[in-house]
């Protein structure tokens, strides 16, 4: 099973990882079946603690808008694959990830 986190803001991908108030946590089986979805609040958490919290949640992939370079390195050190520069509705983004349309690197990806 794989657990991904999407920075969440009003049903859309939050624009900044270091300023998000919550993550949508999704557990996926065999890359195609959603087993569990839940919102995890991280309000008032320091940006330096977010990667550690994701590690505690057992997240292996983070999908978000922007991430400062220093925090990208912290995520990698915690074994979290980063897919950034993503814009769109979280359900569309989740579907895009599960269909193989999202991967690390590249420019801004807008999923509708």
Beta strands, then each sheet from edge to edge (+ up, - down):
strand 1: 2-9
strand 2: 12-13
strand 3: 22-29
strand 4: 33-41
strand 5: 61-63
strand 6: 81-83
strand 7: 86-88
strand 8: 109-111
sheet 1: 2+ 1- 3+ 4-
sheet 2: 2+ 1- 5- 6-
sheet 3: 7+ 8+
end
